[in-house]
């Protein structure tokens, strides 16, 4: 195991060691993961979401270079950057400057904004719409007070991060034993500290009315395909039950099928 080391974006660019890979989702050409190689920090991905109305960057990675900027411009650029929570602020102002767009951060988490500028928009309220509601950022709380998810309404997709986390058992569909979760809900992942039951319940209530079939998590391959809304509720119920709360109100919740 290696201890932490520190660097700067300039040092990374000068080293010529790093590159950003663009990986198109195998089932949807408009969902593109951006991942830095070799791995930097925890190896999270950002999403370039390409629609007819404009492109959204969901979450942010640290590394950016001329090749990355040009490739994204060839794909239509970025209309807005939306970040789920402070752990992924990274170099968001560099990205915003490169594409001449705004970066939207939850106002509840403003104490964690270490570098501000004209491109930063601290958004208030529960929901924030883009392109007439094609995309909607929804605050769910939990991991941070302003932690958010992004709903791509017409594509029935939910992009999550750390308040709702896709776990490996959520990826497969075959021979799932009872009480197998697809998602987890943690306050601290390195320390394995779970969110309290009422926080998890609040997360579910925040997304209960959204219509989504798939979810896409912060790491490559961490995607759930099909019935993800139902699986999210089931995971929350499993999580709370095994914390020792079999009578919690969440166990009375049920999913009502959403219209297409």
Buried (B, 14 or more C-beta within 10 A) or exposed (E): EEEEEEEEBEEBBEEEEBEBEEEEBEEBEBBBBBBBEEEBEEBBBBBBBBBEEBBBBBBBBBBBBEEBBEBBEEBEBBBBBBBBBBBBBBBBBBBBBBBEBBBBBBBBBEEBBEEEEEBBBBBEEEEBEBBEEBBBBBBBBBBBEBBBBBBBBEBBBBBBBBBBBBBEBBBEEEEEEEEBBBBBBBBEEEEEEBBBBEBBBBBBBBBBEBBBBBBBBBBEEBBBBEBBBBBBBBBBBBBBBEBEBEEBEBBEBEBEEEEE
